[in-house]
Structures are given as C-alpha cells and as structure tokens.
Amino acid sequence: MSPMDLAEGRPGIASLTGTGCGGNLQVRNVLCAVDLSDVSRRALRVASRIAAHFHARLYVQHTFDLPQGAASVAAGQSLRIEDLPAALQEREIELRALVGAAGANAILLLNDGDARERILETIAGKSIDLLVMGTRTRRALSRFMQPSLAERVIHQATCPSLILSLSAASRAPKPKFDPLRLRTILVPTDFSPNAMRLLVYALRWASGEASRVILFHAVPTAPPALGKLSNLLPEYDAGLEQHIRGAWEKMRALLPAPERLACPVSYEVRDGDPKEQILKFAKEKRADLIIMGARVLKGAGLTWGSTIAGVIRDGRFPVLAVRHLGK
C-alpha cells in the first residue's frame, strides 16, 4: 500500500504485521440472534465460545411476531414475560433454557416487530462487535427469490456478521467449526477499496503460524449457455488472458510482502463464475471460514443475486460478512 493509503486511513502492510486471534482482534459485545431452530442453537454455541474466550458480554436476541393488538415495547427494550400471551410465554421459557444450556452468562433480549430492524437496533444500541446468526440453506426457487434474514442483515450491520448454516455443520469438509482454531481462511476479493479491510480481519481471526490465509479472485467468464451472446456483455470479453494476468498483478500489489506477516498468506486467481469458483476452491483447500465483503444496501433490498448470498445459501462453509465502508 502506498503512503496515500495510510494517509486516508486505509491499513497498509505495517498495520498487518503481528496480528493474530486473541491479539489485535477485540470482541467486547457479541450478539446472537436465535429462533429456536437447530441451526440457531449451533450458532449460540459458537457465539458462547467466542464470548467466553474474549470475556465479552453475550446478548441472545429473539424477536416475537406478536398477535395483533398485543402490547409492544420501545426499540432496544426487552419484553416482560407477563406481557406475553400464554403460548409465547412457553417459548420464553424455552429460550431461557436454551441460553442456560449454552453455559454462558448471557443476557436474553426479547423483542417484537421486524426481526431485521430489531437486530440492527441492538447492534447500534449495545455497541455490538460481532453478530452470530444461523441460517437454513435455501434451494427451492420460491426460497431462492426471497432473501433470508441473515442475507438482509449483513448488508446493513455495522459490525462483522458470522453466518452459520445447518449444512455448514453437517456437510462442511471439517464437521466441527471452531472459530478460535481456524487453519484455513479464504478471502475472496474483487479489489475494491475494502479489500485490505477483509485481509486485516482474516489475519486477526488467524491463529498465528497455525493458520493460513488465502486471497482469491475469480475473473468472470461467460456461462457456456450464453454462447455468442456473451460478446454483448462488458464483463465478458475475449481478453481473458490479459484480465487474469492483471488480476495476478493486483494481488501482488495488494500484498507485496507476505513473508512479514504473522501467518502464511498466499493468493490464487482463477476464471469462471465467481460464486462457483469460490465454493470450488474452498472445498479444495478445506477452508474453515470464508471472509467476504457485503455492499451497503439502504433498504431491505433484494440480495439473492449477490455472490455472498450465493455462498451463504450453499451452506457448506461458515461466512464472516464484513460490510463495505462508504457507498
């Protein structure tokens, strides 16, 4: 990185030296959103482990869909059990048992309303450093067109979001996900101004020399079904070899001195559909975690077409989503 990068507040190579999990990574407040599903229970176990390791405060949030006419509460407040209908009081008891079984000194937050809005309010109001959420894989076309709660949150959350899926726990190359002992961290990059931020997060989650970080870029190529129509699309052209060569040069410019870092860092460039190439490479390298950027969306928005949404929906790998700075 150039002196101008440092002057503008972008991290340069010097700021990356010596980073490692438990070192420069600071987690004081963790939020885990739960819905009593199996995947949210797994997410809570991961959140509890992270909170315990960093001696952080753990908030466990559940949002009720209250019956029409039921009393609501102000943003950032927690519902009282006596204010809930009988059926929801039973759920509150189950939630408290879930939090107790997690073995963490957690604070249970019960809210009502739109779950996405309530999560974002808690992130802002409680100065959350890390959001942990579970999500179900979504393969049917009807679900594919409807973004999950996790997909709608990551583009607006001001803190990183660790997204786990049900499939990530059962189909991943390594069945037990341990966020504090990550051996392979994959960082896909599109060389946006936020690329260095993703690398910083990767190095802070890494466990020193026991971990390795791989920067990855996929040069988009046209799907075979497009045939000659691909000539009409600006992102697909005949200069593929030149684009690949340019991507390698950008990788070397992004990280000119990997040997100065606390853990091994390498990079790889391939061509093809970005989502498919990310997942293929992650499987090859047995990635424990994929760290990706999430572009800012002002509203709830449709997110189903984004690369990060596709990787999350695949479900095989935990994803740490880091919202881009700026627009």
ZADO-1210 file (C-alpha; in nm, 4 decimals, padded with zeros to 6 digits):
<atoms>
<atom x="00.0000" y="00.0000" z="00.0000" code="MET" pos="1"/>
<atom x="00.1169" y="00.3493" z="-00.0768" code="SER" pos="2"/>
<atom x="00.1721" y="00.6391" z="00.1690" code="PRO" pos="3"/>
<atom x="-00.1533" y="00.7838" z="00.0357" code="MET" pos="4"/>
<atom x="-00.3371" y="00.4713" z="00.1538" code="ASP" pos="5"/>
<atom x="-00.2073" y="00.5281" z="00.5049" code="LEU" pos="6"/>
<atom x="-00.2918" y="00.8979" z="00.4972" code="ALA" pos="7"/>
<atom x="-00.6510" y="00.8151" z="00.4040" code="GLU" pos="8"/>
<atom x="-00.6829" y="00.5702" z="00.6897" code="GLY" pos="9"/>
<atom x="-00.6583" y="00.2519" z="00.4833" code="ARG" pos="10"/>
<atom x="-00.4437" y="-00.0149" z="00.6535" code="PRO" pos="11"/>
<atom x="-00.1037" y="-00.0682" z="00.4981" code="GLY" pos="12"/>
<atom x="00.1366" y="-00.3577" z="00.5233" code="ILE" pos="13"/>
<atom x="00.2861" y="-00.2309" z="00.8513" code="ALA" pos="14"/>
<atom x="-00.0508" y="-00.2462" z="01.0292" code="SER" pos="15"/>
<atom x="-00.0899" y="-00.6133" z="00.9391" code="LEU" pos="16"/>
<atom x="00.2333" y="-00.7334" z="01.0971" code="THR" pos="17"/>
<atom x="00.1956" y="-00.9401" z="01.4115" code="GLY" pos="18"/>
<atom x="-00.1807" y="-00.9761" z="01.4032" code="THR" pos="19"/>
<atom x="-00.3416" y="-01.2921" z="01.5348" code="GLY" pos="20"/>
<atom x="-00.6551" y="-01.4268" z="01.7028" code="CYS" pos="21"/>
<atom x="-00.6682" y="-01.3038" z="02.0606" code="GLY" pos="22"/>
<atom x="-00.4168" y="-01.0278" z="01.9767" code="GLY" pos="23"/>
<atom x="-00.5486" y="-00.7319" z="01.7828" code="ASN" pos="24"/>
<atom x="-00.8928" y="-00.8874" z="01.7497" code="LEU" pos="25"/>
<atom x="-01.1091" y="-00.7268" z="02.0180" code="GLN" pos="26"/>
<atom x="-01.4577" y="-00.8553" z="02.0897" code="VAL" pos="27"/>
<atom x="-01.6382" y="-00.6944" z="02.3813" code="ARG" pos="28"/>
<atom x="-02.0042" y="-00.7414" z="02.2908" code="ASN" pos="29"/>
<atom x="-02.1412" y="-01.0376" z="02.0961" code="VAL" pos="30"/>
<atom x="-02.4968" y="-01.0669" z="01.9665" code="LEU" pos="31"/>
<atom x="-02.6528" y="-01.3989" z="01.8693" code="CYS" pos="32"/>
<atom x="-02.9952" y="-01.3920" z="01.7044" code="ALA" pos="33"/>
<atom x="-03.1914" y="-01.7129" z="01.7704" code="VAL" pos="34"/>
<atom x="-03.5233" y="-01.8604" z="01.6607" code="ASP" pos="35"/>
<atom x="-03.5084" y="-02.1955" z="01.8469" code="LEU" pos="36"/>
<atom x="-03.4120" y="-02.3835" z="01.5296" code="SER" pos="37"/>
<atom x="-03.1267" y="-02.6372" z="01.5311" code="ASP" pos="38"/>
<atom x="-02.9012" y="-02.4039" z="01.3355" code="VAL" pos="39"/>
<atom x="-02.9590" y="-02.1136" z="01.5758" code="SER" pos="40"/>
<atom x="-02.8722" y="-02.3445" z="01.8651" code="ARG" pos="41"/>
<atom x="-02.5430" y="-02.4239" z="01.6932" code="ARG" pos="42"/>
<atom x="-02.4867" y="-02.0539" z="01.6318" code="ALA" pos="43"/>
<atom x="-02.5398" y="-01.9875" z="02.0025" code="LEU" pos="44"/>
<atom x="-02.2781" y="-02.2472" z="02.0968" code="ARG" pos="45"/>
<atom x="-02.0279" y="-02.0761" z="01.8658" code="VAL" pos="46"/>
<atom x="-02.1202" y="-01.7310" z="01.9990" code="ALA" pos="47"/>
<atom x="-02.0817" y="-01.8576" z="02.3562" code="SER" pos="48"/>
<atom x="-01.7340" y="-01.9927" z="02.2834" code="ARG" pos="49"/>
<atom x="-01.6247" y="-01.6631" z="02.1282" code="ILE" pos="50"/>
<atom x="-01.7704" y="-01.4574" z="02.4140" code="ALA" pos="51"/>
<atom x="-01.6071" y="-01.6781" z="02.6768" code="ALA" pos="52"/>
<atom x="-01.2680" y="-01.6605" z="02.5039" code="HIS" pos="53"/>
<atom x="-01.2702" y="-01.2803" z="02.4898" code="PHE" pos="54"/>
<atom x="-01.4526" y="-01.2319" z="02.8231" code="HIS" pos="55"/>
<atom x="-01.7147" y="-01.0487" z="02.6206" code="ALA" pos="56"/>
<atom x="-02.0751" y="-00.9746" z="02.7013" code="ARG" pos="57"/>
<atom x="-02.3142" y="-01.2047" z="02.5131" code="LEU" pos="58"/>
<atom x="-02.6601" y="-01.0898" z="02.4098" code="TYR" pos="59"/>
<atom x="-02.9071" y="-01.3501" z="02.2862" code="VAL" pos="60"/>
<atom x="-03.1933" y="-01.1934" z="02.0921" code="GLN" pos="61"/>
<atom x="-03.5265" y="-01.3383" z="01.9866" code="HIS" pos="62"/>
<atom x="-03.7945" y="-01.1402" z="01.8066" code="THR" pos="63"/>
<atom x="-04.1586" y="-01.2346" z="01.8569" code="PHE" pos="64"/>
<atom x="-04.4293" y="-01.1840" z="01.5996" code="ASP" pos="65"/>
<atom x="-04.6905" y="-01.0596" z="01.8454" code="LEU" pos="66"/>
<atom x="-05.0624" y="-01.1088" z="01.7798" code="PRO" pos="67"/>
<atom x="-05.2462" y="-00.8017" z="01.6577" code="GLN" pos="68"/>
<atom x="-05.3358" y="-00.5708" z="01.9438" code="GLY" pos="69"/>
<atom x="-05.0736" y="-00.7076" z="02.1835" code="ALA" pos="70"/>
<atom x="-04.8582" y="-00.4596" z="02.3727" code="ALA" pos="71"/>
<atom x="-04.5266" y="-00.3703" z="02.2117" code="SER" pos="72"/>
<atom x="-04.2079" y="-00.2217" z="02.3568" code="VAL" pos="73"/>
<atom x="-03.9770" y="00.0582" z="02.2555" code="ALA" pos="74"/>
<atom x="-03.6718" y="-00.0135" z="02.0432" code="ALA" pos="75"/>
<atom x="-03.3831" y="-00.1560" z="02.2448" code="GLY" pos="76"/>
<atom x="-03.6040" y="-00.2712" z="02.5325" code="GLN" pos="77"/>
<atom x="-03.6885" y="-00.6299" z="02.6273" code="SER" pos="78"/>
<atom x="-04.0396" y="-00.7680" z="02.6631" code="LEU" pos="79"/>
<atom x="-04.1539" y="-00.8885" z="03.0053" code="ARG" pos="80"/>
<atom x="-04.2802" y="-01.2455" z="03.0268" code="ILE" pos="81"/>
<atom x="-04.6011" y="-01.1352" z="03.1961" code="GLU" pos="82"/>
<atom x="-04.6818" y="-00.9181" z="02.8941" code="ASP" pos="83"/>
<atom x="-04.6727" y="-01.2135" z="02.6549" code="LEU" pos="84"/>
<atom x="-04.9679" y="-01.4306" z="02.5519" code="PRO" pos="85"/>
<atom x="-04.9670" y="-01.7782" z="02.7103" code="ALA" pos="86"/>
<atom x="-04.8286" y="-01.9521" z="02.4006" code="ALA" pos="87"/>
<atom x="-04.5408" y="-01.7059" z="02.3777" code="LEU" pos="88"/>
<atom x="-04.4689" y="-01.7381" z="02.7495" code="GLN" pos="89"/>
<atom x="-04.3904" y="-02.1040" z="02.6841" code="GLU" pos="90"/>
<atom x="-04.1472" y="-02.0002" z="02.4128" code="ARG" pos="91"/>
<atom x="-03.9833" y="-01.7546" z="02.6530" code="GLU" pos="92"/>
<atom x="-03.9249" y="-02.0386" z="02.8993" code="ILE" pos="93"/>
<atom x="-03.7690" y="-02.2473" z="02.6215" code="GLU" pos="94"/>
<atom x="-03.5470" y="-01.9545" z="02.5231" code="LEU" pos="95"/>
<atom x="-03.4194" y="-01.9132" z="02.8777" code="ARG" pos="96"/>
<atom x="-03.3460" y="-02.2868" z="02.8947" code="ALA" pos="97"/>
<atom x="-03.1553" y="-02.2579" z="02.5658" code="LEU" pos="98"/>
<atom x="-02.9449" y="-01.9722" z="02.6997" code="VAL" pos="99"/>
<atom x="-02.8795" y="-02.1604" z="03.0224" code="GLY" pos="100"/>
<atom x="-02.7720" y="-02.4748" z="02.8364" code="ALA" pos="101"/>
<atom x="-02.5202" y="-02.2719" z="02.6370" code="ALA" pos="102"/>
<atom x="-02.3162" y="-02.2337" z="02.9546" code="GLY" pos="103"/>
<atom x="-02.2698" y="-01.8595" z="02.9131" code="ALA" pos="104"/>
<atom x="-02.3574" y="-01.5677" z="03.1358" code="ASN" pos="105"/>
<atom x="-02.5787" y="-01.4265" z="02.8606" code="ALA" pos="106"/>
<atom x="-02.8370" y="-01.1516" z="02.8509" code="ILE" pos="107"/>
<atom x="-03.1630" y="-01.2514" z="02.6836" code="LEU" pos="108"/>
<atom x="-03.3341" y="-00.9816" z="02.4775" code="LEU" pos="109"/>
<atom x="-03.6956" y="-01.0390" z="02.3774" code="LEU" pos="110"/>
<atom x="-03.8322" y="-00.8031" z="02.1138" code="ASN" pos="111"/>
<atom x="-04.1299" y="-00.7814" z="01.8827" code="ASP" pos="112"/>
<atom x="-04.1647" y="-00.6482" z="01.5313" code="GLY" pos="113"/>
<atom x="-03.9437" y="-00.6829" z="01.2244" code="ASP" pos="114"/>
<atom x="-03.6502" y="-00.9082" z="01.3144" code="ALA" pos="115"/>
<atom x="-03.4045" y="-00.7337" z="01.0795" code="ARG" pos="116"/>
<atom x="-03.4816" y="-00.3910" z="01.2232" code="GLU" pos="117"/>
<atom x="-03.4610" y="-00.5151" z="01.5813" code="ARG" pos="118"/>
<atom x="-03.1224" y="-00.6801" z="01.5213" code="ILE" pos="119"/>
<atom x="-02.9830" y="-00.3633" z="01.3644" code="LEU" pos="120"/>
<atom x="-03.1167" y="-00.1569" z="01.6558" code="GLU" pos="121"/>
<atom x="-02.9441" y="-00.3860" z="01.9049" code="THR" pos="122"/>
<atom x="-02.6163" y="-00.3695" z="01.7132" code="ILE" pos="123"/>
<atom x="-02.6261" y="00.0104" z="01.7355" code="ALA" pos="124"/>
<atom x="-02.7634" y="00.0363" z="02.0888" code="GLY" pos="125"/>
<atom x="-02.5379" y="-00.2242" z="02.2523" code="LYS" pos="126"/>
<atom x="-02.2163" y="-00.1441" z="02.0588" code="SER" pos="127"/>
<atom x="-02.2021" y="-00.4959" z="01.9192" code="ILE" pos="128"/>
<atom x="-01.8621" y="-00.6059" z="01.7843" code="ASP" pos="129"/>
<atom x="-01.9768" y="-00.9345" z="01.6309" code="LEU" pos="130"/>
<atom x="-02.3131" y="-01.0724" z="01.5202" code="LEU" pos="131"/>
<atom x="-02.3537" y="-01.4508" z="01.5045" code="VAL" pos="132"/>
<atom x="-02.6515" y="-01.5966" z="01.3185" code="MET" pos="133"/>
<atom x="-02.7657" y="-01.9293" z="01.1877" code="GLY" pos="134"/>
<atom x="-02.9481" y="-01.9644" z="00.8579" code="THR" pos="135"/>
<atom x="-03.1052" y="-02.2518" z="00.6703" code="ARG" pos="136"/>
<atom x="-02.9865" y="-02.3382" z="00.3211" code="THR" pos="137"/>
<atom x="-03.2380" y="-02.2265" z="00.0591" code="ARG" pos="138"/>
<atom x="-03.2536" y="-02.4215" z="-00.2627" code="ARG" pos="139"/>
<atom x="-03.6142" y="-02.4207" z="-00.3823" code="ALA" pos="140"/>
<atom x="-03.6900" y="-02.1478" z="-00.6362" code="LEU" pos="141"/>
<atom x="-03.9540" y="-01.9867" z="-00.4137" code="SER" pos="142"/>
<atom x="-03.6972" y="-01.9548" z="-00.1344" code="ARG" pos="143"/>
<atom x="-03.4245" y="-01.8528" z="-00.3751" code="PHE" pos="144"/>
<atom x="-03.6195" y="-01.5400" z="-00.4669" code="MET" pos="145"/>
<atom x="-03.6805" y="-01.4479" z="-00.1018" code="GLN" pos="146"/>
<atom x="-03.3668" y="-01.3395" z="00.0886" code="PRO" pos="147"/>
<atom x="-03.3170" y="-01.4944" z="00.4295" code="SER" pos="148"/>
<atom x="-03.2998" y="-01.2826" z="00.7439" code="LEU" pos="149"/>
<atom x="-02.9217" y="-01.3266" z="00.7547" code="ALA" pos="150"/>
<atom x="-02.8852" y="-01.2076" z="00.3943" code="GLU" pos="151"/>
<atom x="-03.0915" y="-00.8974" z="00.4685" code="ARG" pos="152"/>
<atom x="-02.8944" y="-00.8143" z="00.7834" code="VAL" pos="153"/>
<atom x="-02.5343" y="-00.8449" z="00.6605" code="ILE" pos="154"/>
<atom x="-02.5631" y="-00.5590" z="00.4110" code="HIS" pos="155"/>
<atom x="-02.6596" y="-00.3123" z="00.6840" code="GLN" pos="156"/>
<atom x="-02.4955" y="-00.4416" z="01.0011" code="ALA" pos="157"/>
<atom x="-02.2160" y="-00.2089" z="01.1090" code="THR" pos="158"/>
<atom x="-02.0291" y="-00.4978" z="01.2750" code="CYS" pos="159"/>
<atom x="-01.8998" y="-00.8171" z="01.1116" code="PRO" pos="160"/>
<atom x="-02.1584" y="-01.0967" z="01.0870" code="SER" pos="161"/>
<atom x="-02.0603" y="-01.4616" z="01.1310" code="LEU" pos="162"/>
<atom x="-02.3180" y="-01.6667" z="00.9394" code="ILE" pos="163"/>
<atom x="-02.3508" y="-02.0402" z="01.0010" code="LEU" pos="164"/>
<atom x="-02.5848" y="-02.2728" z="00.8174" code="SER" pos="165"/>
<atom x="-02.7366" y="-02.6049" z="00.9071" code="LEU" pos="166"/>
<atom x="-02.5424" y="-02.7611" z="00.6224" code="SER" pos="167"/>
<atom x="-02.2196" y="-02.5968" z="00.7379" code="ALA" pos="168"/>
<atom x="-02.2367" y="-02.8099" z="01.0497" code="ALA" pos="169"/>
<atom x="-02.3103" y="-03.1376" z="00.8721" code="SER" pos="170"/>
<atom x="-02.1621" y="-03.1175" z="00.5218" code="ARG" pos="171"/>
<atom x="-01.8560" y="-02.8973" z="00.5591" code="ALA" pos="172"/>
<atom x="-01.5150" y="-03.0564" z="00.4932" code="PRO" pos="173"/>
<atom x="-01.4488" y="-03.0249" z="00.8677" code="LYS" pos="174"/>
<atom x="-01.7701" y="-03.1058" z="01.0528" code="PRO" pos="175"/>
<atom x="-01.6916" y="-02.9209" z="01.3767" code="LYS" pos="176"/>
<atom x="-01.6437" y="-02.5484" z="01.3325" code="PHE" pos="177"/>
<atom x="-01.4121" y="-02.3903" z="01.5886" code="ASP" pos="178"/>
<atom x="-01.3894" y="-02.0124" z="01.5360" code="PRO" pos="179"/>
<atom x="-01.0796" y="-01.9860" z="01.7540" code="LEU" pos="180"/>
<atom x="-00.8751" y="-02.2507" z="01.5737" code="ARG" pos="181"/>
<atom x="-00.9063" y="-02.1687" z="01.2071" code="LEU" pos="182"/>
<atom x="-00.6475" y="-02.3425" z="00.9954" code="ARG" pos="183"/>
<atom x="-00.7527" y="-02.2130" z="00.6523" code="THR" pos="184"/>
<atom x="-00.9226" y="-01.8787" z="00.5946" code="ILE" pos="185"/>
<atom x="-01.0320" y="-01.7929" z="00.2407" code="LEU" pos="186"/>
<atom x="-01.0710" y="-01.4244" z="00.1451" code="VAL" pos="187"/>
<atom x="-01.2339" y="-01.3683" z="-00.1958" code="PRO" pos="188"/>
<atom x="-01.1628" y="-01.0178" z="-00.3246" code="THR" pos="189"/>
<atom x="-01.2809" y="-00.8033" z="-00.6141" code="ASP" pos="190"/>
<atom x="-01.0030" y="-00.5469" z="-00.5495" code="PHE" pos="191"/>
<atom x="-01.2483" y="-00.2900" z="-00.4156" code="SER" pos="192"/>
<atom x="-01.1232" y="-00.0229" z="-00.1680" code="PRO" pos="193"/>
<atom x="-01.2370" y="-00.2611" z="00.1094" code="ASN" pos="194"/>
<atom x="-01.0069" y="-00.5450" z="00.0034" code="ALA" pos="195"/>
<atom x="-00.7411" y="-00.4630" z="00.2624" code="MET" pos="196"/>
<atom x="-01.0020" y="-00.4482" z="00.5393" code="ARG" pos="197"/>
<atom x="-01.1006" y="-00.8081" z="00.4635" code="LEU" pos="198"/>
<atom x="-00.7375" y="-00.9145" z="00.4826" code="LEU" pos="199"/>
<atom x="-00.6999" y="-00.7386" z="00.8184" code="VAL" pos="200"/>
<atom x="-01.0000" y="-00.9292" z="00.9545" code="TYR" pos="201"/>
<atom x="-00.8589" y="-01.2560" z="00.8219" code="ALA" pos="202"/>
<atom x="-00.5248" y="-01.2003" z="00.9946" code="LEU" pos="203"/>
<atom x="-00.6933" y="-01.1033" z="01.3191" code="ARG" pos="204"/>
<atom x="-00.9011" y="-01.4223" z="01.3165" code="TRP" pos="205"/>
<atom x="-00.5996" y="-01.6341" z="01.2257" code="ALA" pos="206"/>
<atom x="-00.4121" y="-01.8303" z="01.4922" code="SER" pos="207"/>
<atom x="-00.0597" y="-01.7269" z="01.4030" code="GLY" pos="208"/>
<atom x="00.1529" y="-01.9768" z="01.2148" code="GLU" pos="209"/>
<atom x="-00.1061" y="-02.2491" z="01.2749" code="ALA" pos="210"/>
<atom x="-00.3340" y="-02.0746" z="01.0260" code="SER" pos="211"/>
<atom x="-00.3044" y="-01.9797" z="00.6641" code="ARG" pos="212"/>
<atom x="-00.4887" y="-01.7081" z="00.4739" code="VAL" pos="213"/>
<atom x="-00.5588" y="-01.7338" z="00.1017" code="ILE" pos="214"/>
<atom x="-00.6605" y="-01.4315" z="-00.1053" code="LEU" pos="215"/>
<atom x="-00.8722" y="-01.5372" z="-00.4003" code="PHE" pos="216"/>
<atom x="-01.0057" y="-01.3680" z="-00.7115" code="HIS" pos="217"/>
<atom x="-01.2212" y="-01.5125" z="-00.9880" code="ALA" pos="218"/>
<atom x="-01.2107" y="-01.3428" z="-01.3286" code="VAL" pos="219"/>
<atom x="-01.5702" y="-01.3700" z="-01.4558" code="PRO" pos="220"/>
<atom x="-01.6243" y="-01.5681" z="-01.7722" code="THR" pos="221"/>
<atom x="-01.9459" y="-01.6182" z="-01.9636" code="ALA" pos="222"/>
<atom x="-02.1531" y="-01.9286" z="-01.8853" code="PRO" pos="223"/>
<atom x="-02.1421" y="-02.1726" z="-02.1803" code="PRO" pos="224"/>
<atom x="-02.5179" y="-02.1350" z="-02.2324" code="ALA" pos="225"/>
<atom x="-02.4738" y="-01.7713" z="-02.3367" code="LEU" pos="226"/>
<atom x="-02.2667" y="-01.8637" z="-02.6399" code="GLY" pos="227"/>
<atom x="-02.2117" y="-01.5691" z="-02.8743" code="LYS" pos="228"/>
<atom x="-02.4402" y="-01.3510" z="-02.6631" code="LEU" pos="229"/>
<atom x="-02.1511" y="-01.3134" z="-02.4186" code="SER" pos="230"/>
<atom x="-01.9930" y="-01.0673" z="-02.6648" code="ASN" pos="231"/>
<atom x="-02.2675" y="-00.8200" z="-02.5751" code="LEU" pos="232"/>
<atom x="-02.1805" y="-00.8215" z="-02.2047" code="LEU" pos="233"/>
<atom x="-01.8962" y="-00.5885" z="-02.0990" code="PRO" pos="234"/>
<atom x="-01.7786" y="-00.8115" z="-01.8143" code="GLU" pos="235"/>
<atom x="-01.7145" y="-01.0974" z="-02.0573" code="TYR" pos="236"/>
<atom x="-01.4682" y="-01.0393" z="-02.3410" code="ASP" pos="237"/>
<atom x="-01.2026" y="-01.2096" z="-02.5454" code="ALA" pos="238"/>
<atom x="-00.9165" y="-01.0626" z="-02.3389" code="GLY" pos="239"/>
<atom x="-00.9482" y="-01.3246" z="-02.0665" code="LEU" pos="240"/>
<atom x="-00.5773" y="-01.3992" z="-02.0507" code="GLU" pos="241"/>
<atom x="-00.4990" y="-01.0300" z="-02.0084" code="GLN" pos="242"/>
<atom x="-00.7581" y="-00.9979" z="-01.7315" code="HIS" pos="243"/>
<atom x="-00.6115" y="-01.2956" z="-01.5473" code="ILE" pos="244"/>
<atom x="-00.2615" y="-01.1502" z="-01.5783" code="ARG" pos="245"/>
<atom x="-00.3905" y="-00.8172" z="-01.4481" code="GLY" pos="246"/>
<atom x="-00.5553" y="-00.9895" z="-01.1527" code="ALA" pos="247"/>
<atom x="-00.2269" y="-01.1548" z="-01.0539" code="TRP" pos="248"/>
<atom x="-00.0545" y="-00.8149" z="-01.0666" code="GLU" pos="249"/>
<atom x="-00.3241" y="-00.6648" z="-00.8435" code="LYS" pos="250"/>
<atom x="-00.2792" y="-00.9490" z="-00.5963" code="MET" pos="251"/>
<atom x="00.0939" y="-00.8847" z="-00.5724" code="ARG" pos="252"/>
<atom x="00.0312" y="-00.5105" z="-00.5322" code="ALA" pos="253"/>
<atom x="-00.2264" y="-00.5728" z="-00.2601" code="LEU" pos="254"/>
<atom x="00.0173" y="-00.7800" z="-00.0572" code="LEU" pos="255"/>
<atom x="00.3757" y="-00.7118" z="-00.1657" code="PRO" pos="256"/>
<atom x="00.5490" y="-00.8659" z="00.1387" code="ALA" pos="257"/>
<atom x="00.3513" y="-01.1660" z="00.2710" code="PRO" pos="258"/>
<atom x="00.6612" y="-01.3024" z="00.4477" code="GLU" pos="259"/>
<atom x="00.6360" y="-01.0186" z="00.7027" code="ARG" pos="260"/>
<atom x="00.3014" y="-01.1375" z="00.8348" code="LEU" pos="261"/>
<atom x="00.2302" y="-01.3485" z="01.1414" code="ALA" pos="262"/>
<atom x="00.0807" y="-01.6346" z="00.9414" code="CYS" pos="263"/>
<atom x="00.1319" y="-01.7697" z="00.5885" code="PRO" pos="264"/>
<atom x="-00.0577" y="-01.5741" z="00.3232" code="VAL" pos="265"/>
<atom x="-00.0899" y="-01.6790" z="-00.0410" code="SER" pos="266"/>
<atom x="-00.3096" y="-01.5847" z="-00.3327" code="TYR" pos="267"/>
<atom x="-00.4843" y="-01.7546" z="-00.6217" code="GLU" pos="268"/>
<atom x="-00.6552" y="-01.6334" z="-00.9409" code="VAL" pos="269"/>
<atom x="-00.8984" y="-01.8417" z="-01.1448" code="ARG" pos="270"/>
<atom x="-01.1635" y="-01.7764" z="-01.4065" code="ASP" pos="271"/>
<atom x="-01.5301" y="-01.8646" z="-01.4128" code="GLY" pos="272"/>
<atom x="-01.8452" y="-01.7792" z="-01.2230" code="ASP" pos="273"/>
<atom x="-01.7249" y="-01.6093" z="-00.9001" code="PRO" pos="274"/>
<atom x="-01.9616" y="-01.7909" z="-00.6667" code="LYS" pos="275"/>
<atom x="-01.8925" y="-02.1320" z="-00.8178" code="GLU" pos="276"/>
<atom x="-01.5163" y="-02.0743" z="-00.8202" code="GLN" pos="277"/>
<atom x="-01.5139" y="-01.9561" z="-00.4579" code="ILE" pos="278"/>
<atom x="-01.7014" y="-02.2665" z="-00.3441" code="LEU" pos="279"/>
<atom x="-01.4890" y="-02.4985" z="-00.5569" code="LYS" pos="280"/>
<atom x="-01.1643" y="-02.3511" z="-00.4284" code="PHE" pos="281"/>
<atom x="-01.2906" y="-02.3513" z="-00.0676" code="ALA" pos="282"/>
<atom x="-01.3640" y="-02.7226" z="-00.0986" code="LYS" pos="283"/>
<atom x="-01.0203" y="-02.7908" z="-00.2487" code="GLU" pos="284"/>
<atom x="-00.8424" y="-02.6084" z="00.0330" code="LYS" pos="285"/>
<atom x="-01.0765" y="-02.7333" z="00.3056" code="ARG" pos="286"/>
<atom x="-01.1490" y="-02.3791" z="00.4170" code="ALA" pos="287"/>
<atom x="-01.2677" y="-02.3351" z="00.7752" code="ASP" pos="288"/>
<atom x="-01.4017" y="-01.9852" z="00.7122" code="LEU" pos="289"/>
<atom x="-01.4744" y="-01.7594" z="00.4152" code="ILE" pos="290"/>
<atom x="-01.4466" y="-01.3839" z="00.4767" code="ILE" pos="291"/>
<atom x="-01.6372" y="-01.1703" z="00.2258" code="MET" pos="292"/>
<atom x="-01.7416" y="-00.8092" z="00.1818" code="GLY" pos="293"/>
<atom x="-02.1094" y="-00.7090" z="00.1829" code="ALA" pos="294"/>
<atom x="-02.2041" y="-00.3996" z="-00.0115" code="ARG" pos="295"/>
<atom x="-02.4195" y="-00.1421" z="00.1651" code="VAL" pos="296"/>
<atom x="-02.7912" y="-00.1584" z="00.0901" code="LEU" pos="297"/>
<atom x="-03.0041" y="00.1287" z="00.2172" code="LYS" pos="298"/>
<atom x="-03.3255" y="-00.0729" z="00.2382" code="GLY" pos="299"/>
<atom x="-03.4092" y="-00.4372" z="00.2952" code="ALA" pos="300"/>
<atom x="-03.3397" y="-00.4841" z="-00.0758" code="GLY" pos="301"/>
<atom x="-03.3172" y="-00.7924" z="-00.2901" code="LEU" pos="302"/>
<atom x="-02.9871" y="-00.9632" z="-00.2214" code="THR" pos="303"/>
<atom x="-03.0402" y="-01.3006" z="-00.3846" code="TRP" pos="304"/>
<atom x="-02.8249" y="-01.2226" z="-00.6886" code="GLY" pos="305"/>
<atom x="-02.5106" y="-01.1259" z="-00.4966" code="SER" pos="306"/>
<atom x="-02.2056" y="-01.3501" z="-00.4748" code="THR" pos="307"/>
<atom x="-02.2045" y="-01.3508" z="-00.0947" code="ILE" pos="308"/>
<atom x="-02.5708" y="-01.4547" z="-00.0877" code="ALA" pos="309"/>
<atom x="-02.4896" y="-01.7474" z="-00.3158" code="GLY" pos="310"/>
<atom x="-02.2013" y="-01.8607" z="-00.0949" code="VAL" pos="311"/>
<atom x="-02.4156" y="-01.8373" z="00.2194" code="ILE" pos="312"/>
<atom x="-02.7013" y="-02.0251" z="00.0541" code="ARG" pos="313"/>
<atom x="-02.4710" y="-02.3069" z="-00.0479" code="ASP" pos="314"/>
<atom x="-02.4305" y="-02.3757" z="00.3219" code="GLY" pos="315"/>
<atom x="-02.1060" y="-02.5722" z="00.3248" code="ARG" pos="316"/>
<atom x="-01.8842" y="-02.3033" z="00.4772" code="PHE" pos="317"/>
<atom x="-01.9224" y="-02.0511" z="00.7591" code="PRO" pos="318"/>
<atom x="-01.9050" y="-01.6952" z="00.6245" code="VAL" pos="319"/>
<atom x="-01.7824" y="-01.3826" z="00.8019" code="LEU" pos="320"/>
<atom x="-01.9531" y="-01.0921" z="00.6261" code="ALA" pos="321"/>
<atom x="-01.7880" y="-00.7513" z="00.6612" code="VAL" pos="322"/>
<atom x="-01.9937" y="-00.4581" z="00.5392" code="ARG" pos="323"/>
<atom x="-01.8153" y="-00.2248" z="00.3000" code="HIS" pos="324"/>
<atom x="-01.7277" y="00.1214" z="00.4200" code="LEU" pos="325"/>
<atom x="-01.8997" y="00.4031" z="00.2327" code="GLY" pos="326"/>
<atom x="-02.1430" y="00.3544" z="-00.0535" code="LYS" pos="327"/>
</atoms>
